[in-house]
Amino acid sequence: MSTDREVAAAALARAVLIGRAAATMCAAAAGLLLVEDRWRIVAVLALVALLTAAQVGALARWPRLVARPLAVIAADFLPVFAVLAVSHGGIAYFCYAAGAGALAGVVLGLRALPVWAVHAAMGFAVVAEVLRESEPPADISAFVAPLPMAGALAGIGAAMATAALTRHLELSRSLVAAAQRTAAAEERARLARELHDSVAKTLRGVSLAALALPSSLRRQPALAEHLAGTVAAGAKAAARQARELLREMRLDVPDRDLAAAVAEICAAWSARTGIPAHTDLTPVDPPVAVGYELARILREALANTARHSYAGRVHVRLAPARQGVTLEISDDGVGFAVPGDLSRLQSAGHFGIVGMAERARTAGGQLYIDSAPSAGTTITVRAPLHAVVAAP
């Protein structure tokens, strides 16, 4: 059962239980004016109230019970039999049985037809027994005879209401996700423009100024020329890195499936480095911000592999996990000794892994590293599917 259907079914199941109790108790209370055995009516009222409180409380505490419809329906047969036994087949039983049909429609949809048939058969048996014992007038018999079909009618209506509410929840989720993707796309486009208009131009100016430095310094021309060349080379490298960052940000299309984005990143990296990248990708749908952080972690991990691992091949796996998503990047390279505290890598000048760990925490998840000298490296990120992304 999908998440949206579970939410819809749990909400409607509670409403059906409360509505069934209200209808049954009203019907039973009306009998106080018509029958002499009023204690039986009081017993029905108390039983229905007690059963409804227990069932509604159970659904409120464990809403995922609706994901086990057969168990819910089987458990609901017991209260139906209890009401039948106490009410002796009165109108209260038929109201309660109609509610049982509605509950089956909520949790099973139109697949509840066998359940409705069982309730209808029970109802016709009760009607036959009541008519045989009391022998009411023909017009009363004609009124009572169709009552067993009320469960099927209520069940069909409940199934249609559940389907409609499920579609509404799916549409609402899609609209929210689309709004998030649009906002994220606009923000990244803005950042890309700012970097292009400011950082890249500034670095180009620094490079030109550094190239002109040797001719302006006379006291130590050799040293000045060496320093200027160093500054120019560093500025050019920074400009190249800025261009790569711009390209990566523009490739991060928020409305693209994460599995497709991972496949494209791996293919581009493999074509650039010549290292085969095998992928095992299962479609997942994390929030936009979580998917963005996972894609950046993948890029950084692949870049580290190309720079340091001397790997012959890389394997990337993307799969759903328990209430989350798992991204795993493994290589057959030289590996390294993983310190207990990753901050020691930062003090040694290795910022890539530290940055990946920070991105994993930003996505509400955790990064794990499994590596040893000459044993390759595996980086695993586990992040929730519907978490609120933390501020970096």
KOLZAZA-637791 format. One record per residue (C-alpha): residue number from 1; residue in three letters; x, y, z; chain. Coordinates in steps of 0.05 Angstrom, whole numbers, plus 5000, padded with zeros to 4 digits. Each point is the difference from the previous one (the first is absolute). Layout:
<bamars>
{NUM,ALA,{X,Y,Z},A};
...
</bamars>
This chain:
<bamars>
{1,MET,{5000,5000,5000},A};
{2,SER,{5029,5067,4980},A};
{3,THR,{5013,5055,5051},A};
{4,ASP,{4945,5045,4973},A};
{5,ARG,{4949,4943,5001},A};
{6,GLU,{5021,4982,5071},A};
{7,VAL,{4988,5071,5023},A};
{8,ALA,{4933,5004,4965},A};
{9,ALA,{4978,4931,5025},A};
{10,ALA,{5021,5014,5072},A};
{11,ALA,{4962,5066,5002},A};
{12,LEU,{4937,4972,4967},A};
{13,ALA,{5002,4936,5042},A};
{14,ARG,{4997,5041,5064},A};
{15,ALA,{4943,5041,4970},A};
{16,VAL,{4962,4937,4981},A};
{17,LEU,{5008,4970,5069},A};
{18,ILE,{4974,5063,5034},A};
{19,GLY,{4943,5007,4950},A};
{20,ARG,{4981,4927,5009},A};
{21,ALA,{4998,5009,5075},A};
{22,ALA,{4957,5062,4994},A};
{23,ALA,{4950,4968,4953},A};
{24,THR,{4996,4935,5040},A};
{25,MET,{4991,5036,5066},A};
{26,CYS,{4946,5045,4972},A};
{27,ALA,{4963,4940,4972},A};
{28,ALA,{5007,4963,5065},A};
{29,ALA,{4979,5060,5042},A};
{30,ALA,{4937,5006,4958},A};
{31,GLY,{4982,4930,5022},A};
{32,LEU,{4995,5023,5072},A};
{33,LEU,{4931,5027,4982},A};
{34,LEU,{4978,4937,4963},A};
{35,VAL,{5022,4939,5039},A};
{36,GLU,{4989,4977,5071},A};
{37,ASP,{5069,4968,5010},A};
{38,ARG,{5037,5067,5008},A};
{39,TRP,{5060,4969,5034},A};
{40,ARG,{5018,4965,4935},A};
{41,ILE,{5000,5068,4965},A};
{42,VAL,{5044,5029,5055},A};
{43,ALA,{5047,4941,4991},A};
{44,VAL,{5004,5013,4925},A};
{45,LEU,{5016,5073,5012},A};
{46,ALA,{5055,4984,5050},A};
{47,LEU,{5029,4946,4956},A};
{48,VAL,{5002,5044,4938},A};
{49,ALA,{5032,5057,5038},A};
{50,LEU,{5053,4954,5029},A};
{51,LEU,{5017,4966,4934},A};
{52,THR,{5004,5065,4962},A};
{53,ALA,{5046,5032,5052},A};
{54,ALA,{5046,4940,4996},A};
{55,GLN,{5002,4999,4924},A};
{56,VAL,{5008,5075,4990},A};
{57,GLY,{5055,5001,5053},A};
{58,ALA,{5037,4943,4966},A};
{59,LEU,{4998,5035,4932},A};
{60,ALA,{5022,5066,5031},A};
{61,ARG,{5060,4967,5033},A};
{62,TRP,{5017,4953,4943},A};
{63,PRO,{4974,5031,4935},A};
{64,ARG,{5041,4952,4958},A};
{65,LEU,{4951,4945,5021},A};
{66,VAL,{4962,5018,4937},A};
{67,ALA,{5058,4972,4960},A};
{68,ARG,{4976,4932,5024},A};
{69,PRO,{4928,5001,4975},A};
{70,LEU,{4985,4926,5010},A};
{71,ALA,{5020,5004,5073},A};
{72,VAL,{4957,5063,5010},A};
{73,ILE,{4939,4968,4968},A};
{74,ALA,{5009,4934,5037},A};
{75,ALA,{5006,5037,5066},A};
{76,ASP,{4937,5041,4984},A};
{77,PHE,{4958,4937,4991},A};
{78,LEU,{5004,4987,5075},A};
{79,PRO,{4966,5066,5020},A};
{80,VAL,{4947,4987,4947},A};
{81,PHE,{4984,4932,5031},A};
{82,ALA,{5000,5031,5069},A};
{83,VAL,{4949,5053,4980},A};
{84,LEU,{4959,4947,4966},A};
{85,ALA,{4999,4957,5062},A};
{86,VAL,{4982,5057,5047},A};
{87,SER,{4948,5034,4955},A};
{88,HIS,{4967,4934,4978},A};
{89,GLY,{4999,5022,4928},A};
{90,GLY,{4969,5068,5011},A};
{91,ILE,{5009,5063,4958},A};
{92,ALA,{5063,5016,5039},A};
{93,TYR,{5034,4938,4970},A};
{94,PHE,{4983,5020,4929},A};
{95,CYS,{5028,5070,5011},A};
{96,TYR,{5063,4970,5030},A};
{97,ALA,{5007,4949,4943},A};
{98,ALA,{4992,5056,4948},A};
{99,GLY,{5057,5036,5034},A};
{100,ALA,{5042,4936,4996},A};
{101,GLY,{4988,5000,4924},A};
{102,ALA,{5022,5072,4996},A};
{103,LEU,{5064,4984,5039},A};
{104,ALA,{5015,4944,4952},A};
{105,GLY,{4991,5047,4941},A};
{106,VAL,{5049,5049,5032},A};
{107,VAL,{5057,4950,5010},A};
{108,LEU,{4988,4954,4940},A};
{109,GLY,{4964,5043,4949},A};
{110,LEU,{4956,4962,4951},A};
{111,ARG,{5039,4937,5016},A};
{112,ALA,{4956,4997,5062},A};
{113,LEU,{4944,4967,4960},A};
{114,PRO,{5009,4932,5035},A};
{115,VAL,{4996,5034,5067},A};
{116,TRP,{4936,5036,4981},A};
{117,ALA,{4972,4933,4975},A};
{118,VAL,{5014,4968,5068},A};
{119,HIS,{4967,5058,5038},A};
{120,ALA,{4941,4997,4953},A};
{121,ALA,{4992,4925,5010},A};
{122,MET,{5003,5010,5076},A};
{123,GLY,{4949,5056,4994},A};
{124,PHE,{4951,4959,4959},A};
{125,ALA,{5006,4943,5049},A};
{126,VAL,{4984,5047,5057},A};
{127,VAL,{4942,5031,4962},A};
{128,ALA,{4971,4931,4985},A};
{129,GLU,{5005,4980,5073},A};
{130,VAL,{4968,5065,5025},A};
{131,LEU,{4943,4995,4950},A};
{132,ARG,{4988,4928,5017},A};
{133,GLU,{4996,5014,5075},A};
{134,SER,{4960,5065,4999},A};
{135,GLU,{4958,4992,4937},A};
{136,PRO,{4992,5076,4989},A};
{137,PRO,{4953,5031,4949},A};
{138,ALA,{5019,4996,4926},A};
{139,ASP,{5019,5073,4995},A};
{140,ILE,{5047,4994,5059},A};
{141,SER,{5031,4938,4969},A};
{142,ALA,{5011,5037,4935},A};
{143,PHE,{5036,5055,5039},A};
{144,VAL,{5045,4953,5039},A};
{145,ALA,{5018,4952,4942},A};
{146,PRO,{5048,5049,4963},A};
{147,LEU,{5039,5019,5063},A};
{148,PRO,{5057,4949,4989},A};
{149,MET,{5019,5035,4935},A};
{150,ALA,{5015,5065,5038},A};
{151,GLY,{5071,4974,5015},A};
{152,ALA,{5017,4992,4926},A};
{153,LEU,{4972,5069,4983},A};
{154,ALA,{5038,5033,5057},A};
{155,GLY,{5063,4962,4980},A};
{156,ILE,{4997,5024,4928},A};
{157,GLY,{4991,5071,5023},A};
{158,ALA,{5058,4994,5049},A};
{159,ALA,{5045,4969,4946},A};
{160,MET,{4985,5058,4953},A};
{161,ALA,{5012,5051,5055},A};
{162,THR,{5067,4968,5017},A};
{163,ALA,{5022,5000,4927},A};
{164,ALA,{4980,5073,4993},A};
{165,LEU,{5037,5021,5063},A};
{166,THR,{5062,4961,4978},A};
{167,ARG,{5000,5036,4933},A};
{168,HIS,{4993,5066,5036},A};
{169,LEU,{5060,4985,5045},A};
{170,GLU,{5042,4978,4941},A};
{171,LEU,{4983,5064,4962},A};
{172,SER,{5016,5042,5061},A};
{173,ARG,{5067,4965,5009},A};
{174,SER,{5016,5011,4926},A};
{175,LEU,{4983,5074,5004},A};
{176,VAL,{5044,5009,5061},A};
{177,ALA,{5057,4962,4967},A};
{178,ALA,{4993,5041,4936},A};
{179,ALA,{5003,5065,5041},A};
{180,GLN,{5063,4976,5035},A};
{181,ARG,{5033,4981,4935},A};
{182,THR,{4983,5067,4969},A};
{183,ALA,{5027,5038,5060},A};
{184,ALA,{5064,4959,5001},A};
{185,ALA,{5011,5009,4925},A};
{186,GLU,{4991,5076,5006},A};
{187,GLU,{5048,5003,5059},A};
{188,ARG,{5054,4960,4965},A};
{189,ALA,{4992,5040,4936},A};
{190,ARG,{5009,5064,5041},A};
{191,LEU,{5063,4973,5033},A};
{192,ALA,{5027,4979,4933},A};
{193,ARG,{4990,5069,4971},A};
{194,GLU,{5033,5033,5060},A};
{195,LEU,{5060,4955,4996},A};
{196,HIS,{5007,5012,4926},A};
{197,ASP,{4993,5075,5006},A};
{198,SER,{5045,5010,5061},A};
{199,VAL,{5047,4943,5018},A};
{200,ALA,{5022,4980,4930},A};
{201,LYS,{5012,5072,4977},A};
{202,THR,{5037,5018,5064},A};
{203,LEU,{5045,4941,4993},A};
{204,ARG,{5015,5018,4928},A};
{205,GLY,{5018,5069,5022},A};
{206,VAL,{5047,4972,5054},A};
{207,SER,{5033,4957,4947},A};
{208,LEU,{5012,5059,4954},A};
{209,ALA,{5027,5042,5057},A};
{210,ALA,{5046,4944,5021},A};
{211,LEU,{5027,4992,4929},A};
{212,ALA,{5017,5074,4999},A};
{213,LEU,{5036,4996,5067},A};
{214,PRO,{5070,4979,4975},A};
{215,SER,{5007,5060,4956},A};
{216,SER,{4982,5048,5057},A};
{217,LEU,{5046,4973,5053},A};
{218,ARG,{5074,5016,4992},A};
{219,ARG,{5035,4984,5065},A};
{220,GLN,{4995,4924,4996},A};
{221,PRO,{4976,4986,4931},A};
{222,ALA,{5013,4925,5002},A};
{223,LEU,{4961,4990,5065},A};
{224,ALA,{4946,5047,4978},A};
{225,GLU,{4993,4963,4934},A};
{226,HIS,{4996,4934,5037},A};
{227,LEU,{4948,5025,5049},A};
{228,ALA,{4960,5032,4944},A};
{229,GLY,{5001,4935,4961},A};
{230,THR,{4976,4963,5061},A};
{231,VAL,{4943,5049,5011},A};
{232,ALA,{4980,4996,4927},A};
{233,ALA,{5000,4925,5001},A};
{234,GLY,{4958,4999,5064},A};
{235,ALA,{4951,5051,4972},A};
{236,LYS,{4992,4959,4937},A};
{237,ALA,{4988,4937,5040},A};
{238,ALA,{4948,5036,5043},A};
{239,ALA,{4966,5027,4937},A};
{240,ARG,{4998,4929,4972},A};
{241,GLN,{4970,4973,5064},A};
{242,ALA,{4948,5056,5000},A};
{243,ARG,{4980,4981,4929},A};
{244,GLU,{4994,4927,5020},A};
{245,LEU,{4956,5021,5059},A};
{246,LEU,{4956,5040,4954},A};
{247,ARG,{4993,4942,4953},A};
{248,GLU,{4982,4952,5056},A};
{249,MET,{4948,5047,5029},A};
{250,ARG,{4967,5008,4932},A};
{251,LEU,{4998,4924,4992},A};
{252,ASP,{4962,4993,5066},A};
{253,VAL,{4930,5001,4970},A};
{254,PRO,{4954,4995,5061},A};
{255,ASP,{4941,4967,4964},A};
{256,ARG,{5044,4944,4973},A};
{257,ASP,{4996,4931,5032},A};
{258,LEU,{5059,4988,5047},A};
{259,ALA,{5017,4933,4968},A};
{260,ALA,{5005,5033,4932},A};
{261,ALA,{5044,5056,5028},A};
{262,VAL,{5046,4948,5033},A};
{263,ALA,{5005,4962,4934},A};
{264,GLU,{5018,5063,4962},A};
{265,ILE,{5052,5022,5052},A};
{266,CYS,{5033,4931,4998},A};
{267,ALA,{5000,4997,4924},A};
{268,ALA,{5031,5069,4993},A};
{269,TRP,{5053,4984,5052},A};
{270,SER,{5017,4934,4968},A};
{271,ALA,{5007,5032,4931},A};
{272,ARG,{5045,5054,5029},A};
{273,THR,{5045,4955,5041},A};
{274,GLY,{4998,4935,4961},A};
{275,ILE,{4982,4961,5063},A};
{276,PRO,{4940,4954,4991},A};
{277,ALA,{4942,5019,5046},A};
{278,HIS,{4948,4945,5009},A};
{279,THR,{4933,5020,5028},A};
{280,ASP,{4944,4964,5037},A};
{281,LEU,{4945,5051,5005},A};
{282,THR,{4929,4994,5028},A};
{283,PRO,{4954,5060,4990},A};
{284,VAL,{4988,5039,5065},A};
{285,ASP,{4966,5066,5013},A};
{286,PRO,{5035,5039,5055},A};
{287,PRO,{4986,5074,5014},A};
{288,VAL,{5035,5047,4952},A};
{289,ALA,{5051,5024,5051},A};
{290,VAL,{5018,4928,5021},A};
{291,GLY,{5009,4980,4927},A};
{292,TYR,{5044,5060,4987},A};
{293,GLU,{5046,4983,5059},A};
{294,LEU,{5005,4927,4979},A};
{295,ALA,{5019,5021,4929},A};
{296,ARG,{5055,5046,5027},A};
{297,ILE,{5026,4945,5045},A};
{298,LEU,{5003,4953,4940},A};
{299,ARG,{5040,5051,4959},A};
{300,GLU,{5049,5012,5057},A};
{301,ALA,{5009,4925,5012},A};
{302,LEU,{5013,4987,4926},A};
{303,ALA,{5049,5059,4998},A};
{304,ASN,{5038,4971,5059},A};
{305,THR,{5002,4932,4966},A};
{306,ALA,{5030,5030,4937},A};
{307,ARG,{5052,5040,5040},A};
{308,HIS,{5022,4951,5053},A};
{309,SER,{4976,4928,4993},A};
{310,TYR,{5033,4975,4936},A};
{311,ALA,{4937,4958,4992},A};
{312,GLY,{4986,4955,4940},A};
{313,ARG,{4925,5003,5008},A};
{314,VAL,{4945,5032,5042},A};
{315,HIS,{4932,4974,5020},A};
{316,VAL,{4943,5048,5019},A};
{317,ARG,{4936,4975,5032},A};
{318,LEU,{4937,5040,5015},A};
{319,ALA,{4943,4965,5035},A};
{320,PRO,{4943,5014,5048},A};
{321,ALA,{5012,4981,5072},A};
{322,ARG,{4955,4997,5061},A};
{323,GLN,{4965,5067,4998},A};
{324,GLY,{5058,5029,4961},A};
{325,VAL,{5050,4994,4943},A};
{326,THR,{5070,4970,4995},A};
{327,LEU,{5055,5024,4954},A};
{328,GLU,{5063,4957,4997},A};
{329,ILE,{5064,5014,4961},A};
{330,SER,{5053,4946,5002},A};
{331,ASP,{5067,4992,4962},A};
{332,ASP,{5055,4949,4996},A};
{333,GLY,{5056,5051,5011},A};
{334,VAL,{5057,5005,5049},A};
{335,GLY,{4955,5018,5059},A};
{336,PHE,{5023,5035,5063},A};
{337,ALA,{4998,4995,5076},A};
{338,VAL,{4936,5033,5024},A};
{339,PRO,{5010,5040,5065},A};
{340,GLY,{4950,4994,5055},A};
{341,ASP,{4988,5075,4997},A};
{342,LEU,{4990,5027,4930},A};
{343,SER,{5022,5070,5023},A};
{344,ARG,{5071,4973,5000},A};
{345,LEU,{4995,4996,4924},A};
{346,GLN,{4984,5074,4997},A};
{347,SER,{5061,5017,5042},A};
{348,ALA,{5042,4960,4951},A};
{349,GLY,{4972,5040,4942},A};
{350,HIS,{4950,4948,4975},A};
{351,PHE,{4936,5041,4997},A};
{352,GLY,{4960,4957,4951},A};
{353,ILE,{4977,4946,5048},A};
{354,VAL,{4986,5051,5054},A};
{355,GLY,{4957,5040,4952},A};
{356,MET,{4962,4937,4979},A};
{357,ALA,{4986,4984,5073},A};
{358,GLU,{4974,5071,5011},A};
{359,ARG,{4955,4994,4938},A};
{360,ALA,{4973,4934,5026},A};
{361,ARG,{4982,5032,5066},A};
{362,THR,{4969,5059,4963},A};
{363,ALA,{4954,4950,4965},A};
{364,GLY,{4981,4972,5068},A};
{365,GLY,{5040,4936,4989},A};
{366,GLN,{5068,4969,5016},A};
{367,LEU,{5063,4983,4960},A};
{368,TYR,{5039,4936,5012},A};
{369,ILE,{5069,4982,4973},A};
{370,ASP,{5027,4930,4994},A};
{371,SER,{5072,4997,4976},A};
{372,ALA,{5069,4972,5014},A};
{373,PRO,{5067,5003,4965},A};
{374,SER,{4999,4957,4936},A};
{375,ALA,{4927,4982,5013},A};
{376,GLY,{4961,5053,4962},A};
{377,THR,{4951,5050,5028},A};
{378,THR,{4924,5000,5009},A};
{379,ILE,{4963,5063,5018},A};
{380,THR,{4927,4991,5022},A};
{381,VAL,{4950,5055,5012},A};
{382,ARG,{4933,4987,5032},A};
{383,ALA,{4950,5056,5000},A};
{384,PRO,{4925,5004,5016},A};
{385,LEU,{4949,5007,4945},A};
{386,HIS,{4955,5051,5033},A};
{387,ALA,{5044,5035,5051},A};
{388,VAL,{5006,5075,5007},A};
{389,VAL,{5070,5017,4975},A};
{390,ALA,{5043,5031,5054},A};
{391,ALA,{5037,5065,4991},A};
{392,PRO,{5073,4987,4982},A};
</bamars>
